Amino acid sequence: MMVRDVIIEKIKGNVLVSVPINEKSNLYTDLGFDSLSFITLLTEIEDAYSITFDISEMETCLQVGRLIKTVQIKIKEREMGND
């Protein structure tokens, strides 16, 4: 399964409202996330991909597309570091 699909599924698992999710969706304003659900989502993603978000990255990951892109970059960086 592609990173995008996994993240969308994890978002769906944390969303309390039934709304369409796309890459322009904002986790807070469009999908009803609060700080706890946001941290829960990031923790699930960190565990799934063996990555870690720092505070500055968290602040930029409020939009679904940006979150996906950040995770893809972090996975690539992790893989490059393991070579």
GROMACS elastic network, one bead per residue, 0.5 to 0.9 nm:
[ bonds ]
;  ai    aj funct       b0    kb
    1     4     6  0.82980   500
    1     5     6  0.64344   500
    1     6     6  0.66081   500
    2     5     6  0.53190   500
    2     6     6  0.63769   500
    2     7     6  0.87575   500
    3     6     6  0.51712   500
    3     7     6  0.61745   500
    3     8     6  0.85984   500
    3    68     6  0.71381   500
    3    71     6  0.78106   500
    3    72     6  0.70151   500
    4     7     6  0.52846   500
    4     8     6  0.61729   500
    4     9     6  0.86449   500
    4    65     6  0.85465   500
    4    68     6  0.58510   500
    4    69     6  0.85457   500
    4    72     6  0.85802   500
    5     8     6  0.51246   500
    5     9     6  0.61636   500
    5    10     6  0.86363   500
    6     9     6  0.51367   500
    6    10     6  0.62311   500
    6    11     6  0.86462   500
    6    45     6  0.87453   500
    7    11     6  0.61026   500
    7    12     6  0.85448   500
    7    41     6  0.87754   500
    7    45     6  0.72462   500
    7    64     6  0.85355   500
    7    67     6  0.84285   500
    7    68     6  0.68825   500
    7    71     6  0.89611   500
    8    11     6  0.50115   500
    8    12     6  0.61375   500
    8    13     6  0.86209   500
    8    21     6  0.74708   500
    8    22     6  0.83409   500
    8    64     6  0.80780   500
    8    68     6  0.87291   500
    9    12     6  0.50098   500
    9    13     6  0.62530   500
    9    14     6  0.88828   500
   10    13     6  0.50252   500
   10    14     6  0.66163   500
   10    15     6  0.89147   500
   10    41     6  0.67797   500
   10    44     6  0.76060   500
   10    45     6  0.78289   500
   11    14     6  0.52169   500
   11    15     6  0.61980   500
   11    21     6  0.84936   500
   11    27     6  0.84485   500
   11    31     6  0.88449   500
   11    41     6  0.68018   500
   11    64     6  0.87520   500
   12    15     6  0.51706   500
   12    16     6  0.82781   500
   12    18     6  0.88317   500
   12    21     6  0.80773   500
   13    16     6  0.83136   500
   13    41     6  0.88082   500
   14    33     6  0.78269   500
   14    37     6  0.64702   500
   14    38     6  0.84545   500
   14    40     6  0.81930   500
   14    41     6  0.70556   500
   15    18     6  0.74902   500
   15    19     6  0.86979   500
   15    27     6  0.88584   500
   15    31     6  0.63029   500
   15    32     6  0.68322   500
   15    33     6  0.68802   500
   15    37     6  0.83408   500
   16    31     6  0.78559   500
   16    32     6  0.70769   500
   16    33     6  0.82201   500
   17    31     6  0.68362   500
   17    32     6  0.70399   500
   18    31     6  0.84262   500
   19    30     6  0.80702   500
   19    31     6  0.70585   500
   20    25     6  0.84360   500
   20    31     6  0.86661   500
   21    24     6  0.80883   500
   21    25     6  0.60318   500
   21    26     6  0.89983   500
   21    30     6  0.85847   500
   21    31     6  0.77748   500
   21    64     6  0.81060   500
   22    25     6  0.53996   500
   22    26     6  0.89931   500
   22    64     6  0.68825   500
   22    65     6  0.75848   500
   23    26     6  0.83839   500
   23    63     6  0.69177   500
   23    66     6  0.76260   500
   23    67     6  0.87962   500
   23    68     6  0.82327   500
   24    63     6  0.60371   500
   24    64     6  0.61194   500
   24    65     6  0.60510   500
   24    66     6  0.84924   500
   25    28     6  0.87536   500
   25    29     6  0.81395   500
   25    30     6  0.58213   500
   25    31     6  0.71584   500
   25    62     6  0.84703   500
   25    63     6  0.56660   500
   25    64     6  0.56358   500
   25    65     6  0.77275   500
   26    29     6  0.55479   500
   26    30     6  0.51068   500
   26    31     6  0.65027   500
   26    32     6  0.87077   500
   26    33     6  0.88627   500
   26    61     6  0.89352   500
   26    62     6  0.56292   500
   26    64     6  0.62669   500
   26    65     6  0.89933   500
   27    30     6  0.59229   500
   27    32     6  0.64785   500
   27    33     6  0.55022   500
   27    34     6  0.83580   500
   27    38     6  0.76519   500
   27    61     6  0.86383   500
   27    62     6  0.54699   500
   27    63     6  0.60509   500
   27    64     6  0.67683   500
   28    31     6  0.56808   500
   28    32     6  0.50082   500
   28    34     6  0.62952   500
   28    35     6  0.85417   500
   28    38     6  0.83095   500
   28    62     6  0.71002   500
   28    63     6  0.86292   500
   29    32     6  0.59339   500
   29    33     6  0.75702   500
   30    33     6  0.82520   500
   33    36     6  0.78716   500
   33    37     6  0.56635   500
   33    38     6  0.60875   500
   34    37     6  0.54343   500
   34    38     6  0.60938   500
   34    39     6  0.86935   500
   35    38     6  0.50710   500
   35    39     6  0.61864   500
   35    40     6  0.85292   500
   36    39     6  0.52341   500
   36    40     6  0.60634   500
   36    41     6  0.85904   500
   37    41     6  0.60848   500
   37    42     6  0.86300   500
   38    41     6  0.51518   500
   38    42     6  0.62889   500
   38    43     6  0.86133   500
   38    62     6  0.85792   500
   39    42     6  0.50870   500
   39    43     6  0.60408   500
   39    44     6  0.85641   500
   39    58     6  0.88693   500
   40    43     6  0.51147   500
   40    44     6  0.62110   500
   40    45     6  0.86900   500
   41    44     6  0.51362   500
   41    45     6  0.62791   500
   41    46     6  0.86138   500
   42    45     6  0.50487   500
   42    46     6  0.60335   500
   42    47     6  0.85634   500
   42    52     6  0.86888   500
   42    53     6  0.76333   500
   42    58     6  0.82263   500
   43    47     6  0.61134   500
   43    48     6  0.85205   500
   43    52     6  0.83994   500
   43    53     6  0.87682   500
   44    47     6  0.51802   500
   44    48     6  0.61133   500
   44    49     6  0.87223   500
   45    48     6  0.50400   500
   45    49     6  0.61738   500
   45    50     6  0.80721   500
   45    51     6  0.77868   500
   45    52     6  0.87671   500
   45    71     6  0.81424   500
   46    49     6  0.54775   500
   46    50     6  0.53916   500
   46    52     6  0.55419   500
   46    53     6  0.73941   500
   46    71     6  0.87823   500
   47    50     6  0.53076   500
   47    51     6  0.70914   500
   47    52     6  0.85334   500
   48    51     6  0.80914   500
   49    52     6  0.88073   500
   49    71     6  0.83481   500
   49    74     6  0.89212   500
   49    75     6  0.69548   500
   50    75     6  0.81398   500
   50    78     6  0.83544   500
   51    71     6  0.80500   500
   51    74     6  0.65855   500
   51    75     6  0.69269   500
   51    78     6  0.73667   500
   52    74     6  0.81120   500
   53    56     6  0.81319   500
   53    57     6  0.59388   500
   53    58     6  0.63185   500
   53    71     6  0.88488   500
   53    74     6  0.86320   500
   54    57     6  0.53887   500
   54    58     6  0.63532   500
   54    59     6  0.89881   500
   55    58     6  0.51094   500
   55    59     6  0.65181   500
   56    59     6  0.52969   500
   56    60     6  0.68192   500
   57    60     6  0.52548   500
   57    61     6  0.64119   500
   57    67     6  0.89093   500
   57    70     6  0.78188   500
   58    61     6  0.52365   500
   58    62     6  0.74194   500
   58    67     6  0.85223   500
   59    62     6  0.66501   500
   60    63     6  0.76048   500
   60    66     6  0.70430   500
   60    67     6  0.76040   500
   60    70     6  0.87033   500
   61    64     6  0.69831   500
   61    65     6  0.81373   500
   61    66     6  0.54016   500
   61    68     6  0.82232   500
   61    69     6  0.89032   500
   61    70     6  0.73806   500
   62    65     6  0.87371   500
   62    66     6  0.72404   500
   62    67     6  0.68030   500
   63    66     6  0.53553   500
   63    67     6  0.62184   500
   63    68     6  0.87810   500
   64    67     6  0.50793   500
   64    68     6  0.62513   500
   64    69     6  0.86839   500
   65    68     6  0.51603   500
   65    69     6  0.62126   500
   65    70     6  0.86085   500
   66    69     6  0.50471   500
   66    70     6  0.60396   500
   66    71     6  0.85658   500
   67    70     6  0.51461   500
   67    71     6  0.62143   500
   67    72     6  0.86447   500
   68    71     6  0.52150   500
   68    72     6  0.62136   500
   68    73     6  0.87055   500
   69    72     6  0.51011   500
   69    73     6  0.62253   500
   69    74     6  0.86418   500
   70    73     6  0.51397   500
   70    74     6  0.61550   500
   70    75     6  0.86233   500
   71    74     6  0.50443   500
   71    75     6  0.60906   500
   71    76     6  0.85551   500
   72    75     6  0.51884   500
   72    76     6  0.62340   500
   72    77     6  0.86538   500
   73    76     6  0.51136   500
   73    77     6  0.61314   500
   73    78     6  0.85912   500
   74    77     6  0.50017   500
   74    78     6  0.60751   500
   74    79     6  0.85633   500
   75    78     6  0.50760   500
   75    79     6  0.61662   500
   75    80     6  0.85956   500
   76    79     6  0.51029   500
   76    80     6  0.61200   500
   76    81     6  0.85776   500
   77    80     6  0.50865   500
   77    81     6  0.61633   500
   77    82     6  0.87781   500
   78    81     6  0.51110   500
   78    82     6  0.64487   500
   79    82     6  0.51902   500
   79    83     6  0.68428   500
   80    83     6  0.55874   500
